[in-house]
Amino acid sequence: MKNKFLIRILSLSALVNIGCSDLSEQIIDESLDAQTDNVAISVMAAAYGPLPDAFTHTKNYGLQLVSSDQAILPPRGSGNDWYDGGKYIELHQHTPTTTNVVVKDTWSAFTLMISRTVTAIERLQPMAATDPEAAKALAEMRGLRAYYNMLMLDYWGIVFKKDASAQNSIILRRAEAVTYVESEFLAVVNQVDNTKGPGRISQASINGFLAQLYLNAGVYRNPYGTASFSATDMDKVIEYTNKVINSGLFILSPEYFSIFDDNNHSNKELIFAIDQRSNLTTSHNRLAYWSLSGSQYPLAAFPKANGTDGPALTKYFYNTWVQAYGSTDPAQADARFYKENLVIPQNLQNLTGITPANDSDHYFLVNGATYQINRGIQRGIQWGLRNPANGQPFKMENGQYKIYPMIEQRNGFTTYVNHTIDIDLENPNNKDYSDGYRVAKYQFSSTSDTGRNKGQADIVLLRLADIYLMRAEAQLRKGNNGAALADVNFVRASRTARPLVTPPALTSINLDLLYRERGFELYWEYSRRTDMIRFGHFEDTYASKTNADVRKRLFPIPQSAIDGASSAPGYLVQNEGY
């Protein structure tokens, strides 16, 4: 059934003004430098503008991460830190209400993104008939609108069909929604090019989005049932992933963590990303430091830039690494698990009998300009710069910085920061600030003077490894195990920068192994919840989560949105189970 709902639209004059004057609203790409006088550029800028804010930890990042089996965020300390009204607990336990703030704010951000593309399309259509560049811009905006709608379909099971600000949106669900998003991508895929960089919609990104759409189409058409993966859909996945791979424009990165470095905008694995380069944006995001200990200071130059003791890795997900590598520590087996930047001297590794009260000689020296914290999954006692209680500069010796075992500053500087695996929502003894293994996937921004801003690395939304793994999954669901295994092993074998930890080739493949492999390759990005639903694991019991209601696969439509549409009863219908 088709329903109508009016998405709020900013006035056209305000939209143009924002696009021309606010750096955070510029399309982040070298090709746009010194072109703010171009009307098409200004119009597109406003459509891209909301992306950085929409993918922050309090919106889409938190929504995706904490609702999956990879992350858990309990209240810490006295129970108030990160409690935030229980919004993250609800997400993790699959009990969000229609007033959950993370859900509501993500919905608002996504509907704003769609409304901006509608306005951009409306503005560009008259110019497109006579201006080839405007025609390309129009195609780009239709592709961006389709991507935004695909996110809405994935999270809430609906899309908004709207072509002009004066129209009411038509709400589509299930098969109708899939068909509409597909038709929009197909209408423009051959009209955009691949010359604008990962911060812009390109032919390659649309081909990748089409592959994602076909891979998940069985879920989108029947969100509460058992997904079917038709040969037709899987053939389409293979077709569109082939287009990306065969373009020759992208390369798997030899160093896994460089995909998430400060300067990753030029990384050839990125296909679509949110441009976060510090010279163009002052975006507030916590992807690099949200999980880090509050006693972790990743930059020698800035003694106020620290972590926040946010979400930790769940024991459930960590054990998938242990199961994969058995008696071998995954840090010694897989380049994606960990990158050791701080090598602790052998004579300092034994901390028996060492405490914060008597460790004044238990340190080594590093050059502040090259100092980097360890990346990946952080376990056990952490080493790093030591920030005195009064926030004074870090301790130094002969122009170099002293690296100590880090002291937990939030409990009176009496214990070390010792990340243990046990952490849950029920046990009050598992809510200390140090509890839980942490994840440092994105590099901490080299200009983050406070630890609360200047996300410098591009936020990765689509990359080549995912393209190979999607093709592998489609091949596997069609019964072509050999082709699937070849793609999975090609990705594993590509991480050669540290050859001793290049993941070894798998000898066989099945859906369980492929699901596990997607977890290893894409952990703490934006795909786990979607993967869990597609592979039939979203209703599993894990890490303080027992709810098996299939209706929680979709988030609730915020009550505020339904109330806003109350003048048109029945236009915006709540998802089942809420």
N, C-alpha and C positions, 0 to 999 in steps of 0.2 A: 504494500500500500504506500502511496506517495503522500507525504505530508508537507506542509509549508511552514517555514519558520524564518523570521527576519533576523539575519545576523546584523549586529550593530556595525555601522560604517562610520569612520571618521569623516568629517567634512573634507571635500576635495581641496579647498584652499589650505587647510591645516596640514593635510597630507603632503602637499607639494612643499610647503614651508619646511616641514620636518625633513623631507628628503634632501633639501638643498643645504640645510644649515647644521644638522646634527651628525657628527662623525660616526656615531654608532649606527646611523641609518644609511650610511654609504654602502654600496656594493663593494665588498672588500676584494679588490683585485687590481693588479698593476694597470690593466687596460683601462681603468676608469680614472686614473690620475689626471687632474687638471681638466676634467670634463663635466664638472658639476653644472655648467651652463646648458648642457644638453638635456632637453626635456625628457627624452626617453630614459636617460640615465637616472634623472631625479625621480621619475615615476617608479622605476624598478627598485631604486634604493629603498623606498619606503616598504616595499613588499619583502625584501630581504631583511630589513631592519629588525623585526622582532625575533629573529632566529636565536641570537645569542642569549637573550633573556629567557626564551622559552625552554632552553636546554640546560638551565642551571640546576643545582642540587635541590632547590626548593620547588622545582617544577619537574620537567621531564626526566632529568637524570635521577632524582630521588624516586620518582614514580616508577621508573623502569627497574632500577637497581634493587631497591629495598623490597619490591613485590616479588622478586625472584628468589631462587635458592642460593644465590651467591653472596648476598649481603644482609646483615642484620644491624639494626641501630637501636639498642636499648637505652633507657635513661641511664646516665652515668653519675658517679659521685653520690650526692645525696638523693638522687633520683629525679632532679629537676633539669639537669643539663641534657639537652637534646630530647627531652620529653615532648615539648611543643604540643601540648594538648593531646598527645597520643597518636598524632597523625602518621608517624612512621611505624608505630606498632600496628595500627590498623592495616597499613599497606602490607607489612610482612605477614600478618596472620590472615590476610585475605578477608578482612572484615571492614572495608572502608564504608563510611556512611555517605549520604548525599551532601554532607557539609564538610567532608574532608578537605582541608585547605590545600594540600598538594594536588589533589584531583581537580579542585575548583580552579586553582591558579593555572594549571596546565591547560585545562579547557579554555580558560579566558585567553591565554597566550595563543593557542592554536586557532581559535575562532578569529582572533585579531589577525593572525597571519593570513587566513583565508580571505578575510574582508579586504586586506591590503592588496592581495593579488587581483581580486575582483575590480577594485578601483583602478589598478594599473592596467588591466586588460581593457577596461572601459575607456581609459585615456588614450591608449595606444592604437585602438582599432581605427580611428579616423586617419591617423598618420600612416598606418601600415600599407594603405593602398598605393601610396606614392613614394614612400621612403623605405628602401630595402632594410636599413638598419632598424627602423621601427617595426618592420615585419618580423625580423629576427627576435627583437625584444618581446613582441607579442607572443611568439611561440615559446620563448623562455618563461614568460609569466604563466602561460597555460600549463607548462610542464611543472613549474613551481607550485601552482594551485593544485595540480593533480597529486603531487607529492604530499602537500599539506593534508589533502583529503584522504590519502592513503594512511596517514598517521591517525586521523580521526576514525577511520574504518578499523584500524588495528586496535585502538584503545577503547572506543565506544560503540563500534559496530554501525556507524552512520557516516554518510558523506553529505556535504551541502552542495547542491547543484544550483549555481547562481551565476549569471553572466552580466548583470548590470545592477548598480546600486539601488535603482528604483524598484527592482523586482524583489519579491519574496523568495527566499530560498526554498527549493524542493528538497526534502530530506529523503535520501535513499538508503536502503538497508539490504544486506545479504547479496543475492545474485545481481540485483539491479545496481547496487553500489559498485560491485566488482566490474560490471560491464561498463559503467560510466567512467570509472578511473582508467580502465584499460583503453577506452576510446579516446580519452583526453591525451594520454601518453602517446598512443599511436598516431594521433592527428598531428603531433609536432615533432616526433623523434627525428625525422629527417630534415627538419627546418632549422634546428640548432646545430652549433658546431662544437668542436672540442678544443678551442683555442683560448678559453677564458680562465683556466685554472680551476682548482678544486672548490673554490668558493662560489662558483656559478653553476647553474643548471647547464648540462652539456648533453650531447648525444650519448656519450658513454654512461653518464649518470642515469638518464632515462632508460637506456637499455638495462642497466642494473636494477632500476626500480621495477621495470616490467618483469624481470626475473623474480624479484621478491614478491610481486603481486601474484604471479602464476604459482609460485611455490606455496603461498599461503591461501590461495583461492579456495581450497577445500574447507579451510577453517572459516574464512570470511563468509562463505555461503551458508555455513551451518555451524555457527559459533559455539553452540552448546552440545553438539553431537560428536560422533566419531568422524574425523575428517577423512575424506576420500581424496586420493591423489591420482587423478585420471592421467592416462598416457598422453592425452592432448595437452594438459597443463604442463606435464613434465617435459614434453617435447619443446614447449615454448620456453621453459626455463633454460633448457640446453641451447636453444636457438639464440636467446638474448645474452646469455653468459658468453657464448661463443663470439658474439659480436664485440663484446668488450675485450675479451682475451685476444682475439685475432686482430684488433685494431693496432696492437703493438705499442700503445701509448703508455702502458703501465707496467711496472716491474715490482716484483715482490722484494721487500727490503731485506738485505742480508742481516742487518741488526734489527731485531724485533722492536726494541724500545725506541729506536730512532723514529718510528712511525708516530710516536707521541712526544717527541722532543719540541723544545721551543721553536725551532726553525723547520718544523715539519711541513710548512706550506709548499715547499719544493720537493717533498718526498714523493717519488714516482708511484708509490703504492696507493696514494689517496686519489679517489675518484670524485667524491663529494664531501665537503667539510664546511664547518662554520669558521670563517676567517677570523682569527683572534690576534693577528699581529699587533704588537703593542704600539706601533707607530700610527695605527689607524683606529684603535679602539681602546677604551678603558673599561671593557666589560668586566662585570663582577661574576666570576664563576669559581667553583671550588673543586673542580675535577682533580687538580693536582694535590690539594692538601686536605680535602674533606676527611679522609680516612686517617691521616697522619697523627701521631701523638702530638699533643699540645706542647710537649717538651722537645719536639723535633724542630730544629732551625736549619733549613736547607741552604741558606745563603750567608756566607761569612760577612758580607757587606751590610746586612740588614738584621740587627738583633731583635727586631720586633716582628719578623715574618716567621710564623710558626704554624704548626698543624692545628686541628680542631678536635681531635678525638671523636670523630664521627663514626661512620659505619665500619664494621669489621667483616672479614670473610667468615662465612659460616663453616662450621666443622664438617657439615654435610658435603659442601662443595670441595673443601680442601681434601677430603678423603678420596675424591675421584682421582686426584693426582697421585695419592699414595697407592691406590689400587692399580693405577696404570704402570707405576714404576717399581712396585714391590719394595725390596730391601734397599734400592738405590734412592737416595734423596733426590726428589725432583729438581732441586736446584743444581744438581750435578748431572742431570739427564736432559733437561729441556730448557732451551734459551728463552722461552716465553715465560717461565716461572719466576726467574730472578736474574738480576744483573748486579754483580758485586762491584761497586765503585770504591768502597772503603775496605781495603785489605788490612785486617788487624794483625799486627806483628805476632809471631808465634809466642814470644815470651810474655805477651799480654793476654793471651786467650783464656788462660785459667783464672777464673774469678773466685776460686775457693778462698773464703776468708776475707775477701775484699768487700767493703761496704762504702757507701757515700761518705762515711765519716773518716775513712782511712785510706782513700784512694788517690791522694794528692800527687803521687808519683806514677799513677797508672794511666798513662796517656801516650799518644804519639803525635807527630806534627804533620800538618799538611799545608800546602800553598792555598791561600784563600781564593785566589783567582780561578783555580781549577777544582776546587772542592765540589763534590757531588755526592748526594746521599745515595744509598742503594735503592734500586728500582725493583718493581715487581712485588712479590708477596714477602712481607717483612715478618720474621718470627724471632722469638726469644729476646734476649737483652740487646738493646740497640745502642750503637755508638754514634757520637756526633758532637757538634759544638755544644759547649756547656754555657747556658745563659744564667748568670747569677740571679738571685732572688730579686734584686732591685732593678733588673733590666739593663744593667750596664754592658758595655762591649764584651765580646767573648775573650776568653783567656788566650794570651799569645806568648810566644817565646822566640826571640831572634827573628821577628817579622813573620813567623808562621803561627798557625792556629793550633791550639791543643785539642785533640780529639779524645774524649773520655767516654766511658759507658754513661749513657744519658740518665740523668736523675729525674724522677717523676716529681715535677714541681707543684702539682696540685694536691699532694698529700703531705706537704711540709718538707719536701726535699730529703726524705728519709729512706726511700727505696729507689731501685733502678727501674727504668722503663723496660718491663719484661713482658712481651706479648705472648700470651698463652692461647691455645686454641679454644678453650672453653669459654663460651659466652652465650647467654640466652636472655629471654625476656622475663623468666619467672624467678630464677635464683638470685637473691640479692647479693650473693657473694661473687657473682659473675658480671658485675656491672661497674667494676673499678675502671679508672681511666685507662689503665694499661691493658685491660682484657681484650682478647681477640687479636688474631693476625690481621695486619693492615696491608693495604694495597697502594703502592706508589707507581701507577702505570704512566700517567702523564708527568712530564718533567716539570718541576717547580719553576715558575717563571723567574728568569734572571733579573727582572725589574720589580718583583713583588716586595716592596719595602714594608708593607704591613701584613702580608699574608692573607689579605682579604680582597684582593683585586688584581687587575691586570693579567687575566688569563692569556698567556702569550701563545701557547700551542693551539693550532687549529683543532677544533672539536671534530673528530673523525666520525662521519656518518655512513660512508660507504667506501670500502677499499677492496683491492684486488683479491686478497685472501678470501674474503667472503664470496666473491664471484666464483672462485674455484670450488669452494665448499658447497655453494648452492648447486653448481653443476654436478658435483659429486653426489649430492643428495638426490637430485633428479635421476641421475643414472642408476643409483642404487634402488630407488623406488620402481624403476623400470626393469630391475633384475640384471643390470649391467655392472656386476660387482667389480670386474677388472678395471673398467674405466673409472669407477668411483674411487677405487684404491689408488689408482695412478694420480688422480687429482689431489687426494689427501696427502699422499707421500710427497708430491711435488711441493706443496706448501710447507710441509715439515722440513724437507731438505733444503729449502731456500734460506733458512736462518743460519748462515754460515760465518757470520762475523766473529763468533766465538766457537770455533769448530769442535771443541771438546764437549760442548753442550748442544750441538745441533741435534734436534730430536731424531731418534733412529726411525727407520722405515717400519711401518706396520706390515704384518704378513697377511692380514686378512681384514675384512671390513664388513660390518653389519650396521643396522640403524642405531643400536646402542653405542657402538664405538664411534660412529659419526657424530652422534649427539654429544658424546664426551669430548670429541675433538673440537667441535664448535665451541664448547665451553673453554677449552684450553686456549684456543686461538683468539676468541672474542670476549673473554671475561672482562667485566666491568666496562663494557661499551653499552650499546643500546639495543641489543637483540635477544637477551636471554629469556625474558618473559615470553616473547613471541615464539622462540624456539621451544620453550617448555610446553606451550600449548600445542604446537604442531607435532611434537614428538610424544604427546600424551603424558607429560610429567607434571603439569601444573597442579594437579590434584594430589600429588605425592605429599607425604608427611615429612617435614624437615625443619630443623632449627626453630622450634617453638611455633611451628605452623602445622595445624591439623585439619583445617577447613578443606573439605573435598567437594564443595558445591561448585558444579561446573558453570553456574551462572556468574561466578566471580571472575571468569575469564575476561569479561568486559567490565570496565569501571562504571560506577554510577554516573549518570548525568547530574551535574550539580543542581541542587534544589533551587539555587538562585537563578540558574538559566531557565528552569521550568517556570518559576514564578515570573520571570521576565517575559515569558511567552503566554502568560495567563489570559491576555486579551484575545487570544486565538486558541480556545480550548481544543486539546487533542493534537495540536500541531507538533509538539515536542513530547514524545512519550518516553517515560522512564524505562531503562533496561530492566529485564526480568531479575527478580531477586532482591530488589531494593525498594 
